[in-house]
Amino acid sequence: MRPEKTLIVSDIREKLQASPYLLIVDFSGMKVPHFETLRTRLSDAGARMSVVRNTFLRIAAKELNLPELEQSMAGQTAMVTGEEDICAAAKIIKSFAAEFKMPAVRAGVLDNAALSASQVEELAELPSKDVLRAKLLGLLQTPASQFVRILNEPGASLARVLKAKGEALGGSN
């Protein structure tokens, strides 16, 4: 392989190593302004979209022992990688595809496991990490707040009884 091609494969391999996920996207038919808009949206979510030659992506994936994705690498291919949340990247691609009727996710890899296009779409349906964290925090706080209410109830009941008794005695004078 020529040195410049080896350098390109090395760059792709580094991007794949730095990312816990990979999304393979078919961007055929996209105009440059749409492509740049999608790149910007993905960048805001901590993801990068790179146009790659299928051959180079195959070589880099094979070197890293990634799952076989041969069927999903045909035509114009872009790869989406990032250090953060795959769900956020999948959501952005899904909403962009709904808006502009392109691009299409062909496949993906998450933690060295192959994902089909439908599985990537399911990931796009999941709530964001922040929403899941808030729900978890709410679930963790619920038992503690219920416990505090149970501890306060005997004293509150006694106060209500004493107040009612005081009003009853005060009203008869």
Biotite code that builds the C-alpha atoms (Angstrom):
import biotite.structure as struc

atoms = struc.array([
    struc.Atom([0.000, 0.000, 0.000], chain_id="A", res_id=1, res_name="MET", atom_name="CA", element="C"),
    struc.Atom([1.256, 3.470, -0.816], chain_id="A", res_id=2, res_name="ARG", atom_name="CA", element="C"),
    struc.Atom([2.418, 5.636, 2.127], chain_id="A", res_id=3, res_name="PRO", atom_name="CA", element="C"),
    struc.Atom([-0.403, 8.176, 1.783], chain_id="A", res_id=4, res_name="GLU", atom_name="CA", element="C"),
    struc.Atom([-2.994, 5.386, 1.858], chain_id="A", res_id=5, res_name="LYS", atom_name="CA", element="C"),
    struc.Atom([-1.338, 3.870, 4.918], chain_id="A", res_id=6, res_name="THR", atom_name="CA", element="C"),
    struc.Atom([-1.587, 7.281, 6.581], chain_id="A", res_id=7, res_name="LEU", atom_name="CA", element="C"),
    struc.Atom([-5.312, 7.519, 5.760], chain_id="A", res_id=8, res_name="ILE", atom_name="CA", element="C"),
    struc.Atom([-5.961, 4.028, 7.176], chain_id="A", res_id=9, res_name="VAL", atom_name="CA", element="C"),
    struc.Atom([-3.960, 4.968, 10.287], chain_id="A", res_id=10, res_name="SER", atom_name="CA", element="C"),
    struc.Atom([-6.096, 8.098, 10.756], chain_id="A", res_id=11, res_name="ASP", atom_name="CA", element="C"),
    struc.Atom([-9.319, 6.081, 10.448], chain_id="A", res_id=12, res_name="ILE", atom_name="CA", element="C"),
    struc.Atom([-7.971, 3.491, 12.889], chain_id="A", res_id=13, res_name="ARG", atom_name="CA", element="C"),
    struc.Atom([-7.141, 6.221, 15.446], chain_id="A", res_id=14, res_name="GLU", atom_name="CA", element="C"),
    struc.Atom([-10.668, 7.665, 15.170], chain_id="A", res_id=15, res_name="LYS", atom_name="CA", element="C"),
    struc.Atom([-12.168, 4.205, 15.665], chain_id="A", res_id=16, res_name="LEU", atom_name="CA", element="C"),
    struc.Atom([-9.938, 3.475, 18.656], chain_id="A", res_id=17, res_name="GLN", atom_name="CA", element="C"),
    struc.Atom([-10.875, 6.755, 20.339], chain_id="A", res_id=18, res_name="ALA", atom_name="CA", element="C"),
    struc.Atom([-14.598, 6.113, 19.966], chain_id="A", res_id=19, res_name="SER", atom_name="CA", element="C"),
    struc.Atom([-16.775, 3.568, 21.796], chain_id="A", res_id=20, res_name="PRO", atom_name="CA", element="C"),
    struc.Atom([-19.101, 3.507, 18.783], chain_id="A", res_id=21, res_name="TYR", atom_name="CA", element="C"),
    struc.Atom([-19.194, 3.697, 15.014], chain_id="A", res_id=22, res_name="LEU", atom_name="CA", element="C"),
    struc.Atom([-22.164, 4.528, 12.815], chain_id="A", res_id=23, res_name="LEU", atom_name="CA", element="C"),
    struc.Atom([-21.950, 3.809, 9.107], chain_id="A", res_id=24, res_name="ILE", atom_name="CA", element="C"),
    struc.Atom([-24.029, 6.285, 7.131], chain_id="A", res_id=25, res_name="VAL", atom_name="CA", element="C"),
    struc.Atom([-25.016, 6.379, 3.455], chain_id="A", res_id=26, res_name="ASP", atom_name="CA", element="C"),
    struc.Atom([-24.866, 10.021, 2.417], chain_id="A", res_id=27, res_name="PHE", atom_name="CA", element="C"),
    struc.Atom([-25.516, 9.572, -1.308], chain_id="A", res_id=28, res_name="SER", atom_name="CA", element="C"),
    struc.Atom([-27.632, 12.366, -2.733], chain_id="A", res_id=29, res_name="GLY", atom_name="CA", element="C"),
    struc.Atom([-26.734, 14.857, 0.001], chain_id="A", res_id=30, res_name="MET", atom_name="CA", element="C"),
    struc.Atom([-25.745, 18.328, -1.073], chain_id="A", res_id=31, res_name="LYS", atom_name="CA", element="C"),
    struc.Atom([-22.717, 19.985, 0.530], chain_id="A", res_id=32, res_name="VAL", atom_name="CA", element="C"),
    struc.Atom([-24.737, 22.512, 2.616], chain_id="A", res_id=33, res_name="PRO", atom_name="CA", element="C"),
    struc.Atom([-26.822, 19.677, 4.101], chain_id="A", res_id=34, res_name="HIS", atom_name="CA", element="C"),
    struc.Atom([-23.689, 17.667, 4.818], chain_id="A", res_id=35, res_name="PHE", atom_name="CA", element="C"),
    struc.Atom([-22.095, 20.631, 6.600], chain_id="A", res_id=36, res_name="GLU", atom_name="CA", element="C"),
    struc.Atom([-25.276, 21.248, 8.607], chain_id="A", res_id=37, res_name="THR", atom_name="CA", element="C"),
    struc.Atom([-25.324, 17.618, 9.726], chain_id="A", res_id=38, res_name="LEU", atom_name="CA", element="C"),
    struc.Atom([-21.639, 17.777, 10.636], chain_id="A", res_id=39, res_name="ARG", atom_name="CA", element="C"),
    struc.Atom([-22.272, 20.881, 12.747], chain_id="A", res_id=40, res_name="THR", atom_name="CA", element="C"),
    struc.Atom([-25.200, 19.274, 14.566], chain_id="A", res_id=41, res_name="ARG", atom_name="CA", element="C"),
    struc.Atom([-23.160, 16.156, 15.265], chain_id="A", res_id=42, res_name="LEU", atom_name="CA", element="C"),
    struc.Atom([-20.242, 18.264, 16.457], chain_id="A", res_id=43, res_name="SER", atom_name="CA", element="C"),
    struc.Atom([-22.526, 19.951, 18.998], chain_id="A", res_id=44, res_name="ASP", atom_name="CA", element="C"),
    struc.Atom([-23.271, 16.455, 20.386], chain_id="A", res_id=45, res_name="ALA", atom_name="CA", element="C"),
    struc.Atom([-19.592, 15.494, 20.580], chain_id="A", res_id=46, res_name="GLY", atom_name="CA", element="C"),
    struc.Atom([-19.596, 13.363, 17.423], chain_id="A", res_id=47, res_name="ALA", atom_name="CA", element="C"),
    struc.Atom([-17.628, 13.603, 14.178], chain_id="A", res_id=48, res_name="ARG", atom_name="CA", element="C"),
    struc.Atom([-18.703, 12.610, 10.692], chain_id="A", res_id=49, res_name="MET", atom_name="CA", element="C"),
    struc.Atom([-15.978, 11.704, 8.206], chain_id="A", res_id=50, res_name="SER", atom_name="CA", element="C"),
    struc.Atom([-16.268, 10.635, 4.586], chain_id="A", res_id=51, res_name="VAL", atom_name="CA", element="C"),
    struc.Atom([-14.245, 7.466, 4.071], chain_id="A", res_id=52, res_name="VAL", atom_name="CA", element="C"),
    struc.Atom([-13.495, 5.058, 1.299], chain_id="A", res_id=53, res_name="ARG", atom_name="CA", element="C"),
    struc.Atom([-15.041, 1.675, 1.992], chain_id="A", res_id=54, res_name="ASN", atom_name="CA", element="C"),
    struc.Atom([-11.734, -0.103, 1.385], chain_id="A", res_id=55, res_name="THR", atom_name="CA", element="C"),
    struc.Atom([-9.904, 2.008, 3.958], chain_id="A", res_id=56, res_name="PHE", atom_name="CA", element="C"),
    struc.Atom([-12.662, 1.562, 6.529], chain_id="A", res_id=57, res_name="LEU", atom_name="CA", element="C"),
    struc.Atom([-12.628, -2.217, 5.969], chain_id="A", res_id=58, res_name="ARG", atom_name="CA", element="C"),
    struc.Atom([-8.859, -2.365, 6.493], chain_id="A", res_id=59, res_name="ILE", atom_name="CA", element="C"),
    struc.Atom([-8.958, -0.241, 9.657], chain_id="A", res_id=60, res_name="ALA", atom_name="CA", element="C"),
    struc.Atom([-11.918, -2.207, 11.070], chain_id="A", res_id=61, res_name="ALA", atom_name="CA", element="C"),
    struc.Atom([-10.173, -5.500, 10.372], chain_id="A", res_id=62, res_name="LYS", atom_name="CA", element="C"),
    struc.Atom([-6.988, -4.289, 12.082], chain_id="A", res_id=63, res_name="GLU", atom_name="CA", element="C"),
    struc.Atom([-9.044, -3.423, 15.177], chain_id="A", res_id=64, res_name="LEU", atom_name="CA", element="C"),
    struc.Atom([-10.991, -6.714, 15.088], chain_id="A", res_id=65, res_name="ASN", atom_name="CA", element="C"),
    struc.Atom([-14.322, -4.932, 14.761], chain_id="A", res_id=66, res_name="LEU", atom_name="CA", element="C"),
    struc.Atom([-17.350, -7.007, 13.787], chain_id="A", res_id=67, res_name="PRO", atom_name="CA", element="C"),
    struc.Atom([-17.862, -7.796, 10.107], chain_id="A", res_id=68, res_name="GLU", atom_name="CA", element="C"),
    struc.Atom([-19.746, -4.965, 8.400], chain_id="A", res_id=69, res_name="LEU", atom_name="CA", element="C"),
    struc.Atom([-19.087, -5.927, 4.783], chain_id="A", res_id=70, res_name="GLU", atom_name="CA", element="C"),
    struc.Atom([-22.763, -5.746, 3.729], chain_id="A", res_id=71, res_name="GLN", atom_name="CA", element="C"),
    struc.Atom([-23.141, -2.191, 4.983], chain_id="A", res_id=72, res_name="SER", atom_name="CA", element="C"),
    struc.Atom([-20.133, -0.805, 3.138], chain_id="A", res_id=73, res_name="MET", atom_name="CA", element="C"),
    struc.Atom([-21.265, -0.043, -0.391], chain_id="A", res_id=74, res_name="ALA", atom_name="CA", element="C"),
    struc.Atom([-21.672, 3.252, -2.182], chain_id="A", res_id=75, res_name="GLY", atom_name="CA", element="C"),
    struc.Atom([-20.908, 6.577, -0.557], chain_id="A", res_id=76, res_name="GLN", atom_name="CA", element="C"),
    struc.Atom([-20.001, 5.972, 3.043], chain_id="A", res_id=77, res_name="THR", atom_name="CA", element="C"),
    struc.Atom([-19.420, 8.255, 5.990], chain_id="A", res_id=78, res_name="ALA", atom_name="CA", element="C"),
    struc.Atom([-18.519, 7.166, 9.487], chain_id="A", res_id=79, res_name="MET", atom_name="CA", element="C"),
    struc.Atom([-19.752, 8.827, 12.646], chain_id="A", res_id=80, res_name="VAL", atom_name="CA", element="C"),
    struc.Atom([-17.609, 8.472, 15.756], chain_id="A", res_id=81, res_name="THR", atom_name="CA", element="C"),
    struc.Atom([-17.420, 10.274, 19.068], chain_id="A", res_id=82, res_name="GLY", atom_name="CA", element="C"),
    struc.Atom([-16.338, 10.030, 22.669], chain_id="A", res_id=83, res_name="GLU", atom_name="CA", element="C"),
    struc.Atom([-19.763, 10.613, 24.168], chain_id="A", res_id=84, res_name="GLU", atom_name="CA", element="C"),
    struc.Atom([-23.269, 9.274, 23.721], chain_id="A", res_id=85, res_name="ASP", atom_name="CA", element="C"),
    struc.Atom([-24.202, 7.111, 20.712], chain_id="A", res_id=86, res_name="ILE", atom_name="CA", element="C"),
    struc.Atom([-27.871, 7.864, 21.399], chain_id="A", res_id=87, res_name="CYS", atom_name="CA", element="C"),
    struc.Atom([-27.344, 11.588, 20.871], chain_id="A", res_id=88, res_name="ALA", atom_name="CA", element="C"),
    struc.Atom([-25.600, 10.994, 17.538], chain_id="A", res_id=89, res_name="ALA", atom_name="CA", element="C"),
    struc.Atom([-28.293, 8.527, 16.443], chain_id="A", res_id=90, res_name="ALA", atom_name="CA", element="C"),
    struc.Atom([-31.032, 11.034, 17.402], chain_id="A", res_id=91, res_name="LYS", atom_name="CA", element="C"),
    struc.Atom([-29.402, 13.784, 15.362], chain_id="A", res_id=92, res_name="ILE", atom_name="CA", element="C"),
    struc.Atom([-29.056, 11.574, 12.295], chain_id="A", res_id=93, res_name="ILE", atom_name="CA", element="C"),
    struc.Atom([-32.638, 10.339, 12.652], chain_id="A", res_id=94, res_name="LYS", atom_name="CA", element="C"),
    struc.Atom([-34.097, 13.841, 13.009], chain_id="A", res_id=95, res_name="SER", atom_name="CA", element="C"),
    struc.Atom([-31.942, 15.110, 10.144], chain_id="A", res_id=96, res_name="PHE", atom_name="CA", element="C"),
    struc.Atom([-33.096, 12.217, 7.944], chain_id="A", res_id=97, res_name="ALA", atom_name="CA", element="C"),
    struc.Atom([-36.722, 12.989, 8.808], chain_id="A", res_id=98, res_name="ALA", atom_name="CA", element="C"),
    struc.Atom([-36.153, 16.623, 7.895], chain_id="A", res_id=99, res_name="GLU", atom_name="CA", element="C"),
    struc.Atom([-34.191, 16.145, 4.654], chain_id="A", res_id=100, res_name="PHE", atom_name="CA", element="C"),
    struc.Atom([-34.987, 12.496, 3.713], chain_id="A", res_id=101, res_name="LYS", atom_name="CA", element="C"),
    struc.Atom([-31.282, 11.609, 3.995], chain_id="A", res_id=102, res_name="MET", atom_name="CA", element="C"),
    struc.Atom([-28.825, 10.231, 5.153], chain_id="A", res_id=103, res_name="PRO", atom_name="CA", element="C"),
    struc.Atom([-29.591, 6.617, 5.979], chain_id="A", res_id=104, res_name="ALA", atom_name="CA", element="C"),
    struc.Atom([-27.835, 4.707, 8.736], chain_id="A", res_id=105, res_name="VAL", atom_name="CA", element="C"),
    struc.Atom([-26.675, 1.371, 7.379], chain_id="A", res_id=106, res_name="ARG", atom_name="CA", element="C"),
    struc.Atom([-25.163, -0.198, 10.491], chain_id="A", res_id=107, res_name="ALA", atom_name="CA", element="C"),
    struc.Atom([-23.163, 0.498, 13.592], chain_id="A", res_id=108, res_name="GLY", atom_name="CA", element="C"),
    struc.Atom([-20.802, -0.861, 16.195], chain_id="A", res_id=109, res_name="VAL", atom_name="CA", element="C"),
    struc.Atom([-21.163, -0.276, 19.922], chain_id="A", res_id=110, res_name="LEU", atom_name="CA", element="C"),
    struc.Atom([-18.540, -1.638, 22.312], chain_id="A", res_id=111, res_name="ASP", atom_name="CA", element="C"),
    struc.Atom([-17.312, -4.069, 19.640], chain_id="A", res_id=112, res_name="ASN", atom_name="CA", element="C"),
    struc.Atom([-20.801, -5.458, 18.941], chain_id="A", res_id=113, res_name="ALA", atom_name="CA", element="C"),
    struc.Atom([-22.453, -5.052, 15.545], chain_id="A", res_id=114, res_name="ALA", atom_name="CA", element="C"),
    struc.Atom([-25.707, -3.083, 15.349], chain_id="A", res_id=115, res_name="LEU", atom_name="CA", element="C"),
    struc.Atom([-28.247, -3.215, 12.566], chain_id="A", res_id=116, res_name="SER", atom_name="CA", element="C"),
    struc.Atom([-29.906, -0.075, 11.207], chain_id="A", res_id=117, res_name="ALA", atom_name="CA", element="C"),
    struc.Atom([-33.061, -0.895, 13.203], chain_id="A", res_id=118, res_name="SER", atom_name="CA", element="C"),
    struc.Atom([-31.052, -1.246, 16.424], chain_id="A", res_id=119, res_name="GLN", atom_name="CA", element="C"),
    struc.Atom([-29.448, 2.141, 15.817], chain_id="A", res_id=120, res_name="VAL", atom_name="CA", element="C"),
    struc.Atom([-32.938, 3.576, 15.339], chain_id="A", res_id=121, res_name="GLU", atom_name="CA", element="C"),
    struc.Atom([-33.990, 2.048, 18.673], chain_id="A", res_id=122, res_name="GLU", atom_name="CA", element="C"),
    struc.Atom([-31.013, 3.770, 20.309], chain_id="A", res_id=123, res_name="LEU", atom_name="CA", element="C"),
    struc.Atom([-32.230, 7.047, 18.818], chain_id="A", res_id=124, res_name="ALA", atom_name="CA", element="C"),
    struc.Atom([-35.548, 6.548, 20.626], chain_id="A", res_id=125, res_name="GLU", atom_name="CA", element="C"),
    struc.Atom([-33.901, 6.310, 24.052], chain_id="A", res_id=126, res_name="LEU", atom_name="CA", element="C"),
    struc.Atom([-33.899, 9.367, 26.307], chain_id="A", res_id=127, res_name="PRO", atom_name="CA", element="C"),
    struc.Atom([-30.648, 11.302, 26.612], chain_id="A", res_id=128, res_name="SER", atom_name="CA", element="C"),
    struc.Atom([-28.116, 10.556, 29.345], chain_id="A", res_id=129, res_name="LYS", atom_name="CA", element="C"),
    struc.Atom([-29.170, 13.661, 31.283], chain_id="A", res_id=130, res_name="ASP", atom_name="CA", element="C"),
    struc.Atom([-32.839, 12.600, 31.282], chain_id="A", res_id=131, res_name="VAL", atom_name="CA", element="C"),
    struc.Atom([-31.914, 9.069, 32.389], chain_id="A", res_id=132, res_name="LEU", atom_name="CA", element="C"),
    struc.Atom([-29.704, 10.461, 35.156], chain_id="A", res_id=133, res_name="ARG", atom_name="CA", element="C"),
    struc.Atom([-32.529, 12.703, 36.366], chain_id="A", res_id=134, res_name="ALA", atom_name="CA", element="C"),
    struc.Atom([-34.941, 9.751, 36.418], chain_id="A", res_id=135, res_name="LYS", atom_name="CA", element="C"),
    struc.Atom([-32.417, 7.637, 38.326], chain_id="A", res_id=136, res_name="LEU", atom_name="CA", element="C"),
    struc.Atom([-31.850, 10.431, 40.840], chain_id="A", res_id=137, res_name="LEU", atom_name="CA", element="C"),
    struc.Atom([-35.606, 10.751, 41.316], chain_id="A", res_id=138, res_name="GLY", atom_name="CA", element="C"),
    struc.Atom([-35.896, 7.020, 41.914], chain_id="A", res_id=139, res_name="LEU", atom_name="CA", element="C"),
    struc.Atom([-33.056, 7.108, 44.429], chain_id="A", res_id=140, res_name="LEU", atom_name="CA", element="C"),
    struc.Atom([-34.571, 10.062, 46.302], chain_id="A", res_id=141, res_name="GLN", atom_name="CA", element="C"),
    struc.Atom([-38.096, 8.605, 46.522], chain_id="A", res_id=142, res_name="THR", atom_name="CA", element="C"),
    struc.Atom([-37.432, 6.085, 49.348], chain_id="A", res_id=143, res_name="PRO", atom_name="CA", element="C"),
    struc.Atom([-35.566, 8.683, 51.408], chain_id="A", res_id=144, res_name="ALA", atom_name="CA", element="C"),
    struc.Atom([-38.331, 11.280, 51.106], chain_id="A", res_id=145, res_name="SER", atom_name="CA", element="C"),
    struc.Atom([-40.980, 8.682, 51.950], chain_id="A", res_id=146, res_name="GLN", atom_name="CA", element="C"),
    struc.Atom([-38.949, 7.630, 54.983], chain_id="A", res_id=147, res_name="PHE", atom_name="CA", element="C"),
    struc.Atom([-38.727, 11.236, 56.203], chain_id="A", res_id=148, res_name="VAL", atom_name="CA", element="C"),
    struc.Atom([-42.497, 11.648, 55.758], chain_id="A", res_id=149, res_name="ARG", atom_name="CA", element="C"),
    struc.Atom([-43.138, 8.468, 57.787], chain_id="A", res_id=150, res_name="ILE", atom_name="CA", element="C"),
    struc.Atom([-40.859, 9.700, 60.561], chain_id="A", res_id=151, res_name="LEU", atom_name="CA", element="C"),
    struc.Atom([-42.617, 13.094, 60.649], chain_id="A", res_id=152, res_name="ASN", atom_name="CA", element="C"),
    struc.Atom([-46.161, 11.690, 60.614], chain_id="A", res_id=153, res_name="GLU", atom_name="CA", element="C"),
    struc.Atom([-46.524, 10.746, 64.348], chain_id="A", res_id=154, res_name="PRO", atom_name="CA", element="C"),
    struc.Atom([-45.444, 14.233, 65.427], chain_id="A", res_id=155, res_name="GLY", atom_name="CA", element="C"),
    struc.Atom([-47.676, 15.892, 62.838], chain_id="A", res_id=156, res_name="ALA", atom_name="CA", element="C"),
    struc.Atom([-50.635, 13.745, 63.922], chain_id="A", res_id=157, res_name="SER", atom_name="CA", element="C"),
    struc.Atom([-50.071, 14.669, 67.564], chain_id="A", res_id=158, res_name="LEU", atom_name="CA", element="C"),
    struc.Atom([-49.911, 18.365, 66.622], chain_id="A", res_id=159, res_name="ALA", atom_name="CA", element="C"),
    struc.Atom([-53.217, 18.108, 64.722], chain_id="A", res_id=160, res_name="ARG", atom_name="CA", element="C"),
    struc.Atom([-54.907, 16.359, 67.663], chain_id="A", res_id=161, res_name="VAL", atom_name="CA", element="C"),
    struc.Atom([-53.649, 18.962, 70.133], chain_id="A", res_id=162, res_name="LEU", atom_name="CA", element="C"),
    struc.Atom([-54.737, 21.801, 67.857], chain_id="A", res_id=163, res_name="LYS", atom_name="CA", element="C"),
    struc.Atom([-58.207, 20.291, 67.446], chain_id="A", res_id=164, res_name="ALA", atom_name="CA", element="C"),
    struc.Atom([-58.475, 19.755, 71.204], chain_id="A", res_id=165, res_name="LYS", atom_name="CA", element="C"),
    struc.Atom([-57.325, 23.344, 71.829], chain_id="A", res_id=166, res_name="GLY", atom_name="CA", element="C"),
    struc.Atom([-59.899, 24.691, 69.383], chain_id="A", res_id=167, res_name="GLU", atom_name="CA", element="C"),
    struc.Atom([-62.592, 22.558, 70.983], chain_id="A", res_id=168, res_name="ALA", atom_name="CA", element="C"),
    struc.Atom([-61.731, 23.808, 74.467], chain_id="A", res_id=169, res_name="LEU", atom_name="CA", element="C"),
    struc.Atom([-61.293, 27.391, 73.274], chain_id="A", res_id=170, res_name="GLY", atom_name="CA", element="C"),
    struc.Atom([-64.637, 27.365, 71.455], chain_id="A", res_id=171, res_name="GLY", atom_name="CA", element="C"),
    struc.Atom([-66.614, 26.254, 74.589], chain_id="A", res_id=172, res_name="SER", atom_name="CA", element="C"),
    struc.Atom([-65.468, 29.184, 76.769], chain_id="A", res_id=173, res_name="ASN", atom_name="CA", element="C"),
])
